[in-house]
Amino acid sequence: FAAYKNEIAVFKRNEEKDILSHHKHNILLLLCVGDTSLFSLDTAGELCVWKVGHEGGVTLSSSLSIGDQTFSPSHLIHPPTYVDKILVGSKEGGLRLYNVRTATLLHEFPSWGGGGAPAL
C-alpha cells in the first residue's frame, strides 16, 4: 500500500492493482494489521477501516471522524492483544482508544503535559 494525496494505491508484487479513493483530505498515516486490515487516517481526522480480501481486493469496512478542536491525530497503533481496537495519539499529547468494529470511543487518556506523544 502507498498513500499519495487523498488516495491509496494497492500493489501486489510491484504491480499496481487498485486505487482506493474515499478520503477527501490528504492521507496522513497508513497502518496494516495482519493481512486482513488496513487503517488510513487523513489530515481532517477521518479514520477509514479497509478489509483486505484473500484475492487482494480491498473494500471500505467503516469510517469514523476522530479529530476535533482539542485532538489532532498524529499516531496510530494496534495493541497486539486488543481485538478490533486502535490506539490514536495526538499532537496535543492525549491518547484515544477506539473500537473500530463498533466505531466507538472506548477511553480517552489525557496528556501528561509537554506536548504531543513523540512515538507509540
N, CA, C and O atoms as CSV, one atom per row, in Angstrom:
chain,resi,resn,atom,element,x,y,z
A,1,PHE,N,N,0.840,-1.175,0.000
A,1,PHE,CA,C,0.000,0.000,0.000
A,1,PHE,C,C,0.885,1.239,0.000
A,1,PHE,O,O,1.933,1.263,0.646
A,2,ALA,N,N,0.460,2.265,-0.727
A,2,ALA,CA,C,1.169,3.544,-0.740
A,2,ALA,C,C,0.137,4.660,-0.848
A,2,ALA,O,O,-0.741,4.625,-1.711
A,3,ALA,N,N,0.249,5.642,0.029
A,3,ALA,CA,C,-0.697,6.758,0.018
A,3,ALA,C,C,-0.058,7.963,-0.651
A,3,ALA,O,O,1.118,8.259,-0.440
A,4,TYR,N,N,-0.843,8.646,-1.454
A,4,TYR,CA,C,-0.421,9.906,-2.056
A,4,TYR,C,C,-1.650,10.784,-2.183
A,4,TYR,O,O,-2.689,10.368,-2.696
A,5,LYS,N,N,-1.503,12.017,-1.701
A,5,LYS,CA,C,-2.621,12.955,-1.595
A,5,LYS,C,C,-3.761,12.280,-0.846
A,5,LYS,O,O,-3.591,11.906,0.314
A,6,ASN,N,N,-4.923,12.114,-1.483
A,6,ASN,CA,C,-6.068,11.521,-0.783
A,6,ASN,C,C,-6.415,10.130,-1.313
A,6,ASN,O,O,-7.545,9.668,-1.155
A,7,GLU,N,N,-5.457,9.473,-1.932
A,7,GLU,CA,C,-5.698,8.142,-2.495
A,7,GLU,C,C,-4.674,7.134,-1.964
A,7,GLU,O,O,-3.589,7.495,-1.509
A,8,ILE,N,N,-5.058,5.868,-2.038
A,8,ILE,CA,C,-4.182,4.781,-1.618
A,8,ILE,C,C,-4.030,3.835,-2.801
A,8,ILE,O,O,-5.016,3.348,-3.354
A,9,ALA,N,N,-2.791,3.585,-3.177
A,9,ALA,CA,C,-2.520,2.627,-4.245
A,9,ALA,C,C,-2.294,1.260,-3.623
A,9,ALA,O,O,-1.586,1.125,-2.625
A,10,VAL,N,N,-2.904,0.249,-4.226
A,10,VAL,CA,C,-2.757,-1.131,-3.772
A,10,VAL,C,C,-1.797,-1.820,-4.742
A,10,VAL,O,O,-2.034,-1.853,-5.950
A,11,PHE,N,N,-0.721,-2.365,-4.201
A,11,PHE,CA,C,0.282,-3.035,-5.024
A,11,PHE,C,C,0.372,-4.502,-4.651
A,11,PHE,O,O,0.175,-4.877,-3.496
A,12,LYS,N,N,0.669,-5.319,-5.637
A,12,LYS,CA,C,0.983,-6.715,-5.408
A,12,LYS,C,C,2.155,-7.060,-6.314
A,12,LYS,O,O,2.054,-6.974,-7.538
A,13,ARG,N,N,3.267,-7.452,-5.702
A,13,ARG,CA,C,4.489,-7.780,-6.439
A,13,ARG,C,C,4.908,-6.661,-7.392
A,13,ARG,O,O,5.189,-6.887,-8.569
A,14,ASN,N,N,4.938,-5.457,-6.845
A,14,ASN,CA,C,5.376,-4.253,-7.580
A,14,ASN,C,C,4.474,-3.867,-8.741
A,14,ASN,O,O,4.887,-3.101,-9.611
A,15,GLU,N,N,3.273,-4.374,-8.771
A,15,GLU,CA,C,2.312,-4.007,-9.808
A,15,GLU,C,C,1.091,-3.369,-9.145
A,15,GLU,O,O,0.505,-3.934,-8.222
A,16,GLU,N,N,0.719,-2.189,-9.628
A,16,GLU,CA,C,-0.449,-1.505,-9.067
A,16,GLU,C,C,-1.717,-2.258,-9.468
A,16,GLU,O,O,-1.978,-2.487,-10.649
A,17,LYS,N,N,-2.500,-2.639,-8.448
A,17,LYS,CA,C,-3.710,-3.420,-8.683
A,17,LYS,C,C,-4.987,-2.603,-8.552
A,17,LYS,O,O,-5.983,-2.896,-9.215
A,18,ASP,N,N,-4.965,-1.570,-7.693
A,18,ASP,CA,C,-6.194,-0.820,-7.423
A,18,ASP,C,C,-5.838,0.534,-6.832
A,18,ASP,O,O,-4.725,0.743,-6.348
A,19,ILE,N,N,-6.801,1.455,-6.879
A,19,ILE,CA,C,-6.696,2.764,-6.225
A,19,ILE,C,C,-7.909,2.905,-5.307
A,19,ILE,O,O,-9.048,2.742,-5.743
A,20,LEU,N,N,-7.658,3.206,-4.048
A,20,LEU,CA,C,-8.729,3.422,-3.067
A,20,LEU,C,C,-8.949,4.919,-2.932
A,20,LEU,O,O,-8.025,5.658,-2.593
A,21,SER,N,N,-10.168,5.368,-3.197
A,21,SER,CA,C,-10.469,6.808,-3.228
A,21,SER,C,C,-11.676,7.139,-2.364
A,21,SER,O,O,-12.766,7.372,-2.885
A,22,HIS,N,N,-11.494,7.162,-1.070
A,22,HIS,CA,C,-12.593,7.541,-0.178
A,22,HIS,C,C,-12.299,8.872,0.530
A,22,HIS,O,O,-13.205,9.678,0.740
A,23,HIS,N,N,-11.053,9.093,0.891
A,23,HIS,CA,C,-10.689,10.283,1.658
A,23,HIS,C,C,-10.883,11.562,0.842
A,23,HIS,O,O,-10.658,11.588,-0.368
A,24,LYS,N,N,-11.305,12.613,1.534
A,24,LYS,CA,C,-11.467,13.930,0.907
A,24,LYS,C,C,-10.248,14.820,1.163
A,24,LYS,O,O,-10.068,15.841,0.500
A,25,HIS,N,N,-9.410,14.424,2.135
A,25,HIS,CA,C,-8.220,15.190,2.505
A,25,HIS,C,C,-6.983,14.307,2.358
A,25,HIS,O,O,-7.090,13.088,2.216
A,26,ASN,N,N,-5.814,14.933,2.394
A,26,ASN,CA,C,-4.569,14.185,2.257
A,26,ASN,C,C,-4.430,13.140,3.362
A,26,ASN,O,O,-4.792,13.375,4.515
A,27,ILE,N,N,-3.902,11.992,2.981
A,27,ILE,CA,C,-3.729,10.901,3.932
A,27,ILE,C,C,-2.460,11.144,4.733
A,27,ILE,O,O,-1.398,11.437,4.185
A,28,LEU,N,N,-2.604,11.015,6.044
A,28,LEU,CA,C,-1.508,11.270,6.980
A,28,LEU,C,C,-0.786,9.978,7.362
A,28,LEU,O,O,0.443,9.941,7.412
A,29,LEU,N,N,-1.557,8.913,7.634
A,29,LEU,CA,C,-0.983,7.656,8.128
A,29,LEU,C,C,-1.674,6.451,7.522
A,29,LEU,O,O,-2.870,6.484,7.233
A,30,LEU,N,N,-0.903,5.380,7.331
A,30,LEU,CA,C,-1.420,4.069,6.964
A,30,LEU,C,C,-0.911,3.071,7.991
A,30,LEU,O,O,0.227,3.172,8.450
A,31,LEU,N,N,-1.757,2.103,8.354
A,31,LEU,CA,C,-1.355,1.054,9.277
A,31,LEU,C,C,-1.968,-0.257,8.819
A,31,LEU,O,O,-3.190,-0.390,8.753
A,32,CYS,N,N,-1.114,-1.229,8.502
A,32,CYS,CA,C,-1.579,-2.570,8.150
A,32,CYS,C,C,-1.592,-3.415,9.415
A,32,CYS,O,O,-0.640,-3.392,10.195
A,33,VAL,N,N,-2.671,-4.157,9.616
A,33,VAL,CA,C,-2.772,-5.057,10.760
A,33,VAL,C,C,-2.987,-6.457,10.201
A,33,VAL,O,O,-4.033,-6.762,9.627
A,34,GLY,N,N,-1.999,-7.282,10.379
A,34,GLY,CA,C,-2.049,-8.620,9.807
A,34,GLY,C,C,-2.127,-8.530,8.294
A,34,GLY,O,O,-1.558,-7.624,7.684
A,35,ASP,N,N,-2.827,-9.466,7.701
A,35,ASP,CA,C,-3.005,-9.426,6.248
A,35,ASP,C,C,-4.461,-9.224,5.866
A,35,ASP,O,O,-4.853,-9.485,4.729
A,36,THR,N,N,-5.274,-8.753,6.833
A,36,THR,CA,C,-6.698,-8.587,6.559
A,36,THR,C,C,-7.237,-7.184,6.781
A,36,THR,O,O,-8.367,-6.898,6.384
A,37,SER,N,N,-6.465,-6.299,7.405
A,37,SER,CA,C,-6.970,-4.963,7.717
A,37,SER,C,C,-5.956,-3.882,7.382
A,37,SER,O,O,-4.749,-4.051,7.556
A,38,LEU,N,N,-6.485,-2.766,6.896
A,38,LEU,CA,C,-5.691,-1.569,6.635
A,38,LEU,C,C,-6.440,-0.391,7.236
A,38,LEU,O,O,-7.646,-0.245,7.038
A,39,PHE,N,N,-5.719,0.447,7.972
A,39,PHE,CA,C,-6.279,1.667,8.536
A,39,PHE,C,C,-5.633,2.848,7.839
A,39,PHE,O,O,-4.421,2.861,7.625
A,40,SER,N,N,-6.432,3.837,7.486
A,40,SER,CA,C,-5.899,5.064,6.897
A,40,SER,C,C,-6.492,6.252,7.637
A,40,SER,O,O,-7.677,6.266,7.970
A,41,LEU,N,N,-5.653,7.245,7.888
A,41,LEU,CA,C,-6.067,8.437,8.625
A,41,LEU,C,C,-5.690,9.652,7.808
A,41,LEU,O,O,-4.549,9.780,7.365
A,42,ASP,N,N,-6.660,10.561,7.603
A,42,ASP,CA,C,-6.350,11.761,6.824
A,42,ASP,C,C,-6.142,12.970,7.726
A,42,ASP,O,O,-6.339,12.897,8.939
A,43,THR,N,N,-5.745,14.078,7.120
A,43,THR,CA,C,-5.400,15.280,7.875
A,43,THR,C,C,-6.606,15.931,8.549
A,43,THR,O,O,-6.426,16.761,9.441
A,44,ALA,N,N,-7.823,15.580,8.151
A,44,ALA,CA,C,-9.028,16.115,8.792
A,44,ALA,C,C,-9.493,15.238,9.948
A,44,ALA,O,O,-10.476,15.564,10.613
A,45,GLY,N,N,-8.796,14.124,10.196
A,45,GLY,CA,C,-9.155,13.250,11.312
A,45,GLY,C,C,-10.130,12.150,10.958
A,45,GLY,O,O,-10.746,11.575,11.855
A,46,GLU,N,N,-10.291,11.836,9.686
A,46,GLU,CA,C,-11.165,10.719,9.309
A,46,GLU,C,C,-10.339,9.438,9.274
A,46,GLU,O,O,-9.335,9.351,8.566
A,47,LEU,N,N,-10.772,8.451,10.043
A,47,LEU,CA,C,-10.124,7.149,10.092
A,47,LEU,C,C,-10.958,6.164,9.287
A,47,LEU,O,O,-12.142,5.976,9.564
A,48,CYS,N,N,-10.347,5.541,8.299
A,48,CYS,CA,C,-11.036,4.539,7.484
A,48,CYS,C,C,-10.488,3.165,7.813
A,48,CYS,O,O,-9.285,2.988,8.000
A,49,VAL,N,N,-11.384,2.199,7.882
A,49,VAL,CA,C,-11.025,0.808,8.112
A,49,VAL,C,C,-11.309,0.053,6.820
A,49,VAL,O,O,-12.447,0.018,6.351
A,50,TRP,N,N,-10.271,-0.551,6.247
A,50,TRP,CA,C,-10.367,-1.284,4.992
A,50,TRP,C,C,-10.169,-2.764,5.266
A,50,TRP,O,O,-9.299,-3.141,6.052
A,51,LYS,N,N,-10.966,-3.601,4.626
A,51,LYS,CA,C,-10.806,-5.052,4.715
A,51,LYS,C,C,-10.098,-5.534,3.464
A,51,LYS,O,O,-10.489,-5.217,2.341
A,52,VAL,N,N,-9.046,-6.308,3.686
A,52,VAL,CA,C,-8.259,-6.846,2.582
A,52,VAL,C,C,-8.673,-8.293,2.375
A,52,VAL,O,O,-8.573,-9.111,3.289
A,53,GLY,N,N,-9.137,-8.608,1.170
A,53,GLY,CA,C,-9.575,-9.967,0.853
A,53,GLY,C,C,-8.413,-10.869,0.504
A,53,GLY,O,O,-7.302,-10.401,0.256
A,54,HIS,N,N,-8.674,-12.174,0.487
A,54,HIS,CA,C,-7.633,-13.159,0.176
A,54,HIS,C,C,-7.099,-13.015,-1.242
A,54,HIS,O,O,-5.935,-13.323,-1.501
A,55,GLU,N,N,-7.933,-12.553,-2.153
A,55,GLU,CA,C,-7.513,-12.365,-3.541
A,55,GLU,C,C,-6.893,-10.989,-3.771
A,55,GLU,O,O,-6.553,-10.650,-4.905
A,56,GLY,N,N,-6.739,-10.190,-2.707
A,56,GLY,CA,C,-6.122,-8.881,-2.834
A,56,GLY,C,C,-7.099,-7.734,-2.984
A,56,GLY,O,O,-6.683,-6.575,-3.000
A,57,GLY,N,N,-8.395,-8.024,-3.094
A,57,GLY,CA,C,-9.388,-6.965,-3.179
A,57,GLY,C,C,-9.528,-6.240,-1.852
A,57,GLY,O,O,-9.492,-6.860,-0.789
A,58,VAL,N,N,-9.687,-4.929,-1.918
A,58,VAL,CA,C,-9.784,-4.121,-0.703
A,58,VAL,C,C,-11.106,-3.361,-0.730
A,58,VAL,O,O,-11.430,-2.705,-1.720
A,59,THR,N,N,-11.871,-3.451,0.365
A,59,THR,CA,C,-13.152,-2.751,0.458
A,59,THR,C,C,-13.203,-1.935,1.746
A,59,THR,O,O,-12.620,-2.311,2.763
A,60,LEU,N,N,-13.912,-0.813,1.679
A,60,LEU,CA,C,-14.094,0.032,2.855
A,60,LEU,C,C,-15.072,-0.642,3.799
A,60,LEU,O,O,-16.205,-0.944,3.422
A,61,SER,N,N,-14.632,-0.876,5.025
A,61,SER,CA,C,-15.478,-1.517,6.029
A,61,SER,C,C,-16.248,-0.469,6.832
A,61,SER,O,O,-17.449,-0.613,7.056
A,62,SER,N,N,-15.551,0.590,7.268
A,62,SER,CA,C,-16.198,1.659,8.027
A,62,SER,C,C,-15.285,2.877,8.052
A,62,SER,O,O,-14.105,2.801,7.710
A,63,SER,N,N,-15.858,3.993,8.463
A,63,SER,CA,C,-15.054,5.204,8.665
A,63,SER,C,C,-15.638,5.970,9.839
A,63,SER,O,O,-16.842,5.924,10.092
A,64,LEU,N,N,-14.772,6.672,10.550
A,64,LEU,CA,C,-15.235,7.478,11.667
A,64,LEU,C,C,-14.353,8.711,11.797
A,64,LEU,O,O,-13.171,8.691,11.453
A,65,SER,N,N,-14.943,9.765,12.291
A,65,SER,CA,C,-14.228,11.017,12.490
A,65,SER,C,C,-13.655,11.027,13.899
A,65,SER,O,O,-14.398,10.941,14.877
A,66,ILE,N,N,-12.324,11.131,14.006
A,66,ILE,CA,C,-11.690,11.073,15.322
A,66,ILE,C,C,-10.963,12.361,15.691
A,66,ILE,O,O,-10.448,12.480,16.802
A,67,GLY,N,N,-10.914,13.316,14.782
A,67,GLY,CA,C,-10.256,14.586,15.072
A,67,GLY,C,C,-11.253,15.656,15.474
A,67,GLY,O,O,-12.392,15.658,15.007
A,68,ASP,N,N,-10.825,16.570,16.341
A,68,ASP,CA,C,-11.655,17.720,16.714
A,68,ASP,C,C,-10.739,18.858,17.132
A,68,ASP,O,O,-9.528,18.780,16.925
A,69,GLN,N,N,-11.288,19.907,17.711
A,69,GLN,CA,C,-10.505,21.094,18.070
A,69,GLN,C,C,-9.442,20.810,19.128
A,69,GLN,O,O,-8.430,21.509,19.183
A,70,THR,N,N,-9.654,19.795,19.968
A,70,THR,CA,C,-8.710,19.517,21.055
A,70,THR,C,C,-7.896,18.255,20.820
A,70,THR,O,O,-7.074,17.890,21.661
A,71,PHE,N,N,-8.108,17.576,19.689
A,71,PHE,CA,C,-7.413,16.312,19.417
A,71,PHE,C,C,-7.042,16.245,17.943
A,71,PHE,O,O,-7.906,16.062,17.086
A,72,SER,N,N,-5.754,16.393,17.652
A,72,SER,CA,C,-5.237,16.322,16.280
A,72,SER,C,C,-4.453,15.020,16.136
A,72,SER,O,O,-3.310,14.951,16.586
A,73,PRO,N,N,-5.029,13.987,15.525
A,73,PRO,CA,C,-4.358,12.684,15.439
A,73,PRO,C,C,-3.000,12.768,14.748
A,73,PRO,O,O,-2.837,13.448,13.735
A,74,SER,N,N,-2.024,12.052,15.327
A,74,SER,CA,C,-0.678,12.050,14.745
A,74,SER,C,C,-0.020,10.675,14.750
A,74,SER,O,O,1.004,10.488,14.092
A,75,HIS,N,N,-0.576,9.715,15.466
A,75,HIS,CA,C,-0.004,8.373,15.558
A,75,HIS,C,C,-1.129,7.333,15.600
A,75,HIS,O,O,-2.220,7.600,16.104
A,76,LEU,N,N,-0.842,6.149,15.064
A,76,LEU,CA,C,-1.783,5.022,15.119
A,76,LEU,C,C,-1.023,3.764,15.514
A,76,LEU,O,O,0.064,3.504,14.999
A,77,ILE,N,N,-1.591,2.987,16.422
A,77,ILE,CA,C,-1.060,1.651,16.683
A,77,ILE,C,C,-2.224,0.711,16.966
A,77,ILE,O,O,-3.314,1.130,17.356
A,78,HIS,N,N,-1.959,-0.558,16.758
A,78,HIS,CA,C,-2.923,-1.603,17.096
A,78,HIS,C,C,-2.292,-2.446,18.201
A,78,HIS,O,O,-1.387,-3.235,17.931
A,79,PRO,N,N,-2.760,-2.290,19.450
A,79,PRO,CA,C,-2.199,-3.115,20.527
A,79,PRO,C,C,-2.435,-4.601,20.209
A,79,PRO,O,O,-3.563,-4.988,19.902
A,80,PRO,N,N,-1.395,-5.431,20.277
A,80,PRO,CA,C,-1.480,-6.807,19.799
A,80,PRO,C,C,-2.587,-7.665,20.410
A,80,PRO,O,O,-3.146,-8.519,19.722
A,81,THR,N,N,-2.910,-7.460,21.667
A,81,THR,CA,C,-3.922,-8.321,22.299
A,81,THR,C,C,-5.321,-7.709,22.296
A,81,THR,O,O,-6.244,-8.285,22.871
A,82,TYR,N,N,-5.488,-6.567,21.666
A,82,TYR,CA,C,-6.772,-5.878,21.644
A,82,TYR,C,C,-7.472,-6.151,20.311
A,82,TYR,O,O,-7.067,-5.613,19.280
A,83,VAL,N,N,-8.496,-6.964,20.325
A,83,VAL,CA,C,-9.236,-7.292,19.105
A,83,VAL,C,C,-10.122,-6.110,18.712
A,83,VAL,O,O,-10.848,-5.574,19.550
A,84,ASP,N,N,-10.067,-5.707,17.459
A,84,ASP,CA,C,-10.878,-4.615,16.906
A,84,ASP,C,C,-10.617,-3.258,17.559
A,84,ASP,O,O,-11.493,-2.394,17.554
A,85,LYS,N,N,-9.427,-3.064,18.118
A,85,LYS,CA,C,-9.118,-1.805,18.798
A,85,LYS,C,C,-7.950,-1.113,18.109
A,85,LYS,O,O,-7.069,-1.759,17.542
A,86,ILE,N,N,-7.965,0.215,18.171
A,86,ILE,CA,C,-6.869,1.034,17.640
A,86,ILE,C,C,-6.613,2.155,18.648
A,86,ILE,O,O,-7.548,2.758,19.175
A,87,LEU,N,N,-5.347,2.421,18.902
A,87,LEU,CA,C,-4.963,3.490,19.816
A,87,LEU,C,C,-4.420,4.641,18.977
A,87,LEU,O,O,-3.533,4.451,18.145
A,88,VAL,N,N,-4.957,5.833,19.204
A,88,VAL,CA,C,-4.595,7.005,18.413
A,88,VAL,C,C,-3.929,8.025,19.330
A,88,VAL,O,O,-4.484,8.398,20.363
A,89,GLY,N,N,-2.744,8.468,18.948
A,89,GLY,CA,C,-2.046,9.519,19.676
A,89,GLY,C,C,-2.271,10.859,18.996
A,89,GLY,O,O,-2.512,10.915,17.790
A,90,SER,N,N,-2.194,11.933,19.764
A,90,SER,CA,C,-2.460,13.259,19.205
A,90,SER,C,C,-1.257,14.180,19.362
A,90,SER,O,O,-0.358,13.932,20.165
A,91,LYS,N,N,-1.268,15.244,18.577
A,91,LYS,CA,C,-0.236,16.271,18.669
A,91,LYS,C,C,-0.265,16.956,20.026
A,91,LYS,O,O,0.751,17.469,20.494
A,92,GLU,N,N,-1.432,16.961,20.652
A,92,GLU,CA,C,-1.590,17.613,21.958
A,92,GLU,C,C,-1.121,16.721,23.106
A,92,GLU,O,O,-0.998,17.192,24.237
A,93,GLY,N,N,-0.854,15.432,22.835
A,93,GLY,CA,C,-0.338,14.540,23.862
A,93,GLY,C,C,-1.316,13.515,24.383
A,93,GLY,O,O,-0.897,12.549,25.020
A,94,GLY,N,N,-2.599,13.684,24.140
A,94,GLY,CA,C,-3.580,12.724,24.615
A,94,GLY,C,C,-3.652,11.482,23.728
A,94,GLY,O,O,-3.153,11.470,22.603
A,95,LEU,N,N,-4.282,10.446,24.260
A,95,LEU,CA,C,-4.487,9.193,23.531
A,95,LEU,C,C,-5.964,8.835,23.569
A,95,LEU,O,O,-6.665,9.143,24.532
A,96,ARG,N,N,-6.429,8.180,22.508
A,96,ARG,CA,C,-7.807,7.695,22.465
A,96,ARG,C,C,-7.809,6.246,21.987
A,96,ARG,O,O,-7.116,5.887,21.035
A,97,LEU,N,N,-8.597,5.427,22.665
A,97,LEU,CA,C,-8.757,4.028,22.298
A,97,LEU,C,C,-10.127,3.847,21.661
A,97,LEU,O,O,-11.152,4.138,22.278
A,98,TYR,N,N,-10.140,3.360,20.415
A,98,TYR,CA,C,-11.387,3.170,19.667
A,98,TYR,C,C,-11.631,1.701,19.380
A,98,TYR,O,O,-10.693,0.937,19.153
A,99,ASN,N,N,-12.898,1.313,19.391
A,99,ASN,CA,C,-13.317,0.027,18.851
A,99,ASN,C,C,-13.705,0.303,17.406
A,99,ASN,O,O,-14.690,0.997,17.153
A,100,VAL,N,N,-12.947,-0.230,16.458
A,100,VAL,CA,C,-13.197,0.085,15.056
A,100,VAL,C,C,-14.354,-0.732,14.470
A,100,VAL,O,O,-14.923,-0.352,13.447
A,101,ARG,N,N,-14.699,-1.838,15.107
A,101,ARG,CA,C,-15.847,-2.620,14.624
A,101,ARG,C,C,-17.155,-1.904,14.927
A,101,ARG,O,O,-18.062,-1.888,14.095
A,102,THR,N,N,-17.260,-1.308,16.119
A,102,THR,CA,C,-18.485,-0.610,16.511
A,102,THR,C,C,-18.383,0.901,16.294
A,102,THR,O,O,-19.360,1.623,16.491
A,103,ALA,N,N,-17.199,1.381,15.886
A,103,ALA,CA,C,-16.948,2.806,15.639
A,103,ALA,C,C,-17.246,3.656,16.873
A,103,ALA,O,O,-17.907,4.691,16.781
A,104,THR,N,N,-16.751,3.206,18.025
A,104,THR,CA,C,-16.993,3.944,19.263
A,104,THR,C,C,-15.679,4.249,19.989
A,104,THR,O,O,-14.717,3.484,19.924
A,105,LEU,N,N,-15.672,5.382,20.676
A,105,LEU,CA,C,-14.564,5.762,21.537
A,105,LEU,C,C,-14.735,5.021,22.855
A,105,LEU,O,O,-15.763,5.155,23.519
A,106,LEU,N,N,-13.722,4.235,23.237
A,106,LEU,CA,C,-13.801,3.448,24.470
A,106,LEU,C,C,-13.210,4.181,25.669
A,106,LEU,O,O,-13.753,4.132,26.773
A,107,HIS,N,N,-12.090,4.863,25.434
A,107,HIS,CA,C,-11.432,5.546,26.538
A,107,HIS,C,C,-10.540,6.657,26.007
A,107,HIS,O,O,-9.945,6.538,24.936
A,108,GLU,N,N,-10.458,7.725,26.763
A,108,GLU,CA,C,-9.562,8.825,26.417
A,108,GLU,C,C,-8.564,9.012,27.542
A,108,GLU,O,O,-8.939,9.203,28.699
A,109,PHE,N,N,-7.271,8.955,27.185
A,109,PHE,CA,C,-6.195,9.153,28.142
A,109,PHE,C,C,-5.718,10.591,28.013
A,109,PHE,O,O,-5.345,11.008,26.917
A,110,PRO,N,N,-5.715,11.362,29.094
A,110,PRO,CA,C,-5.292,12.764,28.993
A,110,PRO,C,C,-3.793,12.875,28.745
A,110,PRO,O,O,-3.039,11.925,28.958
A,111,SER,N,N,-3.383,14.042,28.295
A,111,SER,CA,C,-1.970,14.329,28.067
A,111,SER,C,C,-1.236,14.394,29.395
A,111,SER,O,O,-1.799,14.809,30.408
A,112,TRP,N,N,0.019,13.984,29.384
A,112,TRP,CA,C,0.846,14.092,30.581
A,112,TRP,C,C,1.584,15.415,30.598
A,112,TRP,O,O,2.444,15.639,31.450
A,113,GLY,N,N,1.253,16.297,29.659
A,113,GLY,CA,C,1.909,17.603,29.581
A,113,GLY,C,C,3.132,17.527,28.673
A,113,GLY,O,O,3.645,16.445,28.389
A,114,GLY,N,N,3.580,18.670,28.232
A,114,GLY,CA,C,4.778,18.704,27.412
A,114,GLY,C,C,4.574,18.466,25.936
A,114,GLY,O,O,5.536,18.177,25.223
A,115,GLY,N,N,3.356,18.578,25.458
A,115,GLY,CA,C,3.115,18.441,24.020
A,115,GLY,C,C,2.718,17.042,23.612
A,115,GLY,O,O,2.293,16.234,24.437
A,116,GLY,N,N,2.860,16.766,22.329
A,116,GLY,CA,C,2.384,15.532,21.747
A,116,GLY,C,C,3.208,14.314,22.110
A,116,GLY,O,O,4.341,14.413,22.580
A,117,ALA,N,N,2.601,13.164,21.875
A,117,ALA,CA,C,3.290,11.899,22.078
A,117,ALA,C,C,4.331,11.733,20.971
A,117,ALA,O,O,3.962,11.686,19.798
A,118,PRO,N,N,5.636,11.642,21.311
A,118,PRO,CA,C,6.659,11.568,20.270
A,118,PRO,C,C,6.626,10.275,19.482
A,118,PRO,O,O,6.977,10.263,18.303
A,119,ALA,N,N,6.210,9.181,20.113
A,119,ALA,CA,C,6.171,7.880,19.426
A,119,ALA,C,C,5.250,6.934,20.179
A,119,ALA,O,O,5.100,7.024,21.397
A,120,LEU,N,N,4.643,6.038,19.438
A,120,LEU,CA,C,3.815,4.992,20.050
A,120,LEU,C,C,4.319,3.658,19.557
A,120,LEU,O,O,3.780,2.617,19.933
